[in-house]
Each structure stands twice: as structure tokens, then as C-alpha cells.
Amino acid sequence: MSIATHRPVLQGQRALVVGIANEHSIAYGCARAFRELGAELAITYLNDRARPHVKPLADTLEASVFMPLDVSTPGELEAVFESIGRQWERLDILVHSIAFAPKQDLQGGLLDCSADGFMKAMDVSVHSFVRMARLAAPLMSEGGTMFAMSYHGAQKVAPNYNVMGPVKAALEASCRYLAYELGPRKIRVHAISPGPLKTRAASGLKDFDLMLNEAMQRAPLGDLVDIMDVGFTCAYLATPFARRVTGTTMYVDGGVNIMA
Ligand SMILES: NC(=O)c1ccc[n+]([C@@H]2O[C@H](COP(=O)([O-])OP(=O)(O)OC[C@H]3O[C@@H](n4cnc5c(N)ncnc54)[C@H](O)[C@@H]3O)[C@@H](O)[C@H]2O)c1
């Protein structure tokens, strides 16, 4: 079935997607899937250096909000939500698809991770999601759905994933606690756990190609996932078809996670 034959099940929904660096970004797959299903988009870019790579994608997606956002820069997150509040008055979908750890901390084992590196990784990759949820919730006045990108290294040891294992475990737990706290407001929160994808963030992991090969060999479905697989899974979870589903870690990995 081609994408063009899908019904616009997200028509009228407004989605903020954070984490597009280029056309390979998981966040771009989410934004494209949402747009193809009828949603209106707000898109952010990290800084002036990233802008030229993200702007053409935002134009293709006809994003109505396009703003800089480095979650480590005081005030930028607030400015994005202020602008969305002013322009849209409401938000339905939030995607947090960002992660960071300093290179030397990411590439060494957990034992050798510096305190600063650990804190920075936790702040950008986890606490920023909590901050986003706090600002997004008042705009989700008719309910909504929030997503954060995790990885199976949160649950099981993935060689070379290092500090990101505990970081993603904290992210998944944060999703569950936010799902609990926001449930009474009909806001659903999910961690999404994609299989390995060749993106810029992934290129920072040692021996990433080995992870890709292993995933391909172990997947019951026999294939690697692509960014649109992730996007359409989020799109489904954002529709009323999934209105009783919250707090999950949803694997989009061809089934690798069920294997011993
Ligand atoms: N690629 C994979 O194999 C894979 C698998 C599972 C989960 N993930 C997760 O998916 C998410 C997206 O990564 P990706 O693989 O699409 O790579 P990517 O490099 O395309 O995206 C990472 C994004 O994080 C953003 N970012 C980093 N620091 C930031 C900051 N301080 N403020 C705002 N944005 C910041 C970057 O600008 C970039 O857009 C990450 O959370 C990653 O851990 C990736």
C-alpha cells in the first residue's frame, strides 16, 4: 500500500517535532509520516550551523513554525512553546528525538564516564523531555500524545552503547511516570525503541556497523527498520485508535527484542 492511499487520520492535529538534523534523522521520519497523514508541523533546528540542513526539509513539510532550539540554551525551549501557544493555541503531538553525550564519555565504558559527561547526557537526553512535557501539557488541552526515542540498550546490555544504556533506561522510566501523571489529562506518553538506523547520532557509537549487521541477522522480520517505520508507528499511537494505550516502550525493530 503506498503512503498516498492512507487516509489523513491526523488531519487537524498539530505536532511539534524536535530532533531533525538532516533527511536521515528519525525525527524527520516522524515529521514526514505526520504530514502525510494530514498533521500541521512545528519543527526546530539546533543552531545556525544546523539551519541550512533543516530549513529545506521544513519547507518541504510546509512547517508553520520553524525555530532554533538547543535544550541547553536557557530560554529557547520556553520561546518555542510560547510561539506555539501564540500561533496554534493548542498542541496535540510532541516528539523528542534528541540525545547527546560527550564523545570521550560515549566511546569509553560506563566505568570511565566522567561525572560531567554523565550529567550532560542525562540533561540533554532525558531531563529535556521532562521540561518539554511540562511546557507541552498545558497546550494539550484536548489531550495529546508525547514520544521520546529510546533504544533496547536501556533494557539489555548492548556492547558499545556505554553510558547511553543507563540514560535510555532513565528515559523509559520517565515516560512511564509522565504517563501516570498526565493520564488524568488524557495525555499519553510513549517511549519508542527503534532498531539501529544509520543516522548522524549513531555514527558516534563505536562499531555501529556491527550493530546494524547483528540487528539484520537477528530480526524475525529479516530486515532493518527505516525512519518511516518509526514515524508511522508514532502516527498510529497518536490516533484515537490507540486512545487506551499509554506508558509503553514500543519496539520498532523487526522483532529483535524478543530474541534470546
Ligand atoms: N539511530 C539509531 O540507531 C537510534 C536507535 C534508537 C534510538 N535512537 C535515538 O533517536 C533519537 C534521534 O537520533 P537520530 O538517530 O535520529 O540521530 P540524529 O543525529 O539525526 O538526531 C539527533 C538530534 O539530536 C539533536 N540534539 C543534540 N543535542 C541537542 C541539544 N542540546 N538541543 C537540541 N537538540 C539536540 C541534534 O541536533 C539532532 O537533531 C536519539 O534520541 C537517539 O538516541 C537512535
Ligand as a Chemical Component Dictionary entry (heavy atoms), coordinates in Angstrom:
data_LIG
# 
_chem_comp.id                   LIG 
_chem_comp.type                 NON-POLYMER 
_chem_comp.pdbx_formal_charge   0 
_chem_comp.three_letter_code    LIG 
# 
loop_
_chem_comp_atom.comp_id 
_chem_comp_atom.atom_id 
_chem_comp_atom.alt_atom_id 
_chem_comp_atom.type_symbol 
_chem_comp_atom.charge 
_chem_comp_atom.model_Cartn_x 
_chem_comp_atom.model_Cartn_y 
_chem_comp_atom.model_Cartn_z 
_chem_comp_atom.pdbx_ordinal 
LIG N1  N1  N 0  19.993 5.893  15.062 1  
LIG C1  C1  C 0  19.720 4.869  15.838 2  
LIG O1  O1  O 0  20.182 3.739  15.615 3  
LIG C2  C2  C 0  18.804 5.045  17.021 4  
LIG C3  C3  C 0  18.179 3.911  17.569 5  
LIG C4  C4  C 0  17.343 4.070  18.669 6  
LIG C5  C5  C 0  17.150 5.339  19.207 7  
LIG N2  N2  N 1  17.777 6.417  18.642 8  
LIG C6  C6  C 0  17.521 7.736  19.257 9  
LIG O2  O2  O 0  16.803 8.523  18.327 10 
LIG C7  C7  C 0  16.978 9.898  18.637 11 
LIG C8  C8  C 0  17.323 10.671 17.381 12 
LIG O3  O3  O 0  18.600 10.315 16.897 13 
LIG P1  P1  P 0  18.901 10.012 15.368 14 
LIG O4  O4  O 0  19.445 8.644  15.311 15 
LIG O5  O5  O -1 17.747 10.383 14.517 16 
LIG O6  O6  O 0  20.157 10.956 15.050 17 
LIG P2  P2  P 0  20.240 12.492 14.569 18 
LIG O7  O7  O 0  21.685 12.846 14.707 19 
LIG O8  O8  O 0  19.621 12.627 13.241 20 
LIG O9  O9  O 0  19.359 13.265 15.633 21 
LIG C9  C9  C 0  19.855 13.637 16.914 22 
LIG C10 C10 C 0  19.336 15.020 17.158 23 
LIG O10 O10 O 0  19.645 15.434 18.497 24 
LIG C11 C11 C 0  19.787 16.835 18.411 25 
LIG N3  N3  N 0  20.420 17.402 19.610 26 
LIG C12 C12 C 0  21.590 17.030 20.183 27 
LIG N4  N4  N 0  21.857 17.859 21.235 28 
LIG C13 C13 C 0  20.823 18.739 21.303 29 
LIG C14 C14 C 0  20.514 19.842 22.142 30 
LIG N5  N5  N 0  21.343 20.244 23.129 31 
LIG N6  N6  N 0  19.361 20.525 21.933 32 
LIG C15 C15 C 0  18.526 20.162 20.936 33 
LIG N7  N7  N 0  18.768 19.151 20.094 34 
LIG C16 C16 C 0  19.901 18.444 20.268 35 
LIG C17 C17 C 0  20.621 17.030 17.154 36 
LIG O11 O11 O 0  20.550 18.372 16.724 37 
LIG C18 C18 C 0  19.929 16.065 16.211 38 
LIG O12 O12 O 0  18.910 16.706 15.503 39 
LIG C19 C19 C 0  18.045 9.939  19.747 40 
LIG O13 O13 O 0  17.397 10.014 21.000 41 
LIG C20 C20 C 0  18.722 8.576  19.596 42 
LIG O14 O14 O 0  19.335 8.152  20.793 43 
LIG C21 C21 C 0  18.593 6.293  17.573 44 
# 
loop_
_chem_comp_bond.comp_id 
_chem_comp_bond.atom_id_1 
_chem_comp_bond.atom_id_2 
_chem_comp_bond.value_order 
_chem_comp_bond.pdbx_ordinal 
LIG N1  C1  SING 1  
LIG C1  O1  DOUB 2  
LIG C1  C2  SING 3  
LIG C2  C3  SING 4  
LIG C2  C21 DOUB 5  
LIG C3  C4  DOUB 6  
LIG C4  C5  SING 7  
LIG C5  N2  DOUB 8  
LIG N2  C6  SING 9  
LIG N2  C21 SING 10 
LIG C6  O2  SING 11 
LIG C6  C20 SING 12 
LIG O2  C7  SING 13 
LIG C7  C8  SING 14 
LIG C7  C19 SING 15 
LIG C8  O3  SING 16 
LIG O3  P1  SING 17 
LIG P1  O4  DOUB 18 
LIG P1  O5  SING 19 
LIG P1  O6  SING 20 
LIG O6  P2  SING 21 
LIG P2  O7  DOUB 22 
LIG P2  O8  SING 23 
LIG P2  O9  SING 24 
LIG O9  C9  SING 25 
LIG C9  C10 SING 26 
LIG C10 O10 SING 27 
LIG C10 C18 SING 28 
LIG O10 C11 SING 29 
LIG C11 N3  SING 30 
LIG C11 C17 SING 31 
LIG N3  C12 SING 32 
LIG N3  C16 SING 33 
LIG C12 N4  DOUB 34 
LIG N4  C13 SING 35 
LIG C13 C14 SING 36 
LIG C13 C16 DOUB 37 
LIG C14 N5  SING 38 
LIG C14 N6  DOUB 39 
LIG N6  C15 SING 40 
LIG C15 N7  DOUB 41 
LIG N7  C16 SING 42 
LIG C17 O11 SING 43 
LIG C17 C18 SING 44 
LIG C18 O12 SING 45 
LIG C19 O13 SING 46 
LIG C19 C20 SING 47 
LIG C20 O14 SING 48 
# 
